[in-house]
């Protein structure tokens, strides 16, 4: 069992920045990867960014060049730095423990990000 605590969401104007944090109750290097997903009302939850335990990263096309995922293994924390935010980025953002393959991972409780003027 892994518990995830997310923070950093909020209301920001278009063009602004936010940094999300996700702290795990166990060492994140034990996992295949850590992911950030997001879900808007009426839409399917989508993968935003991933960071593997060896440091590789992967991003959705819609956020490339604007979002950066990083990890602090000593703090068991993953971050999502979001810059140049647009209204379409409005969603609940979820942290996810990726165990690899078909294994079911773990989800955080989600943090709301709203981009609006």
Helices and strands as residue ranges (DSSP letters): E 4-7, E 10-12, E 18-24, G 28-30, E 33-39, E 46-52, E 57-59, E 67-72, G 73-75, E 77-82, G 87-89, E 91-98, E 106-107, E 111-115
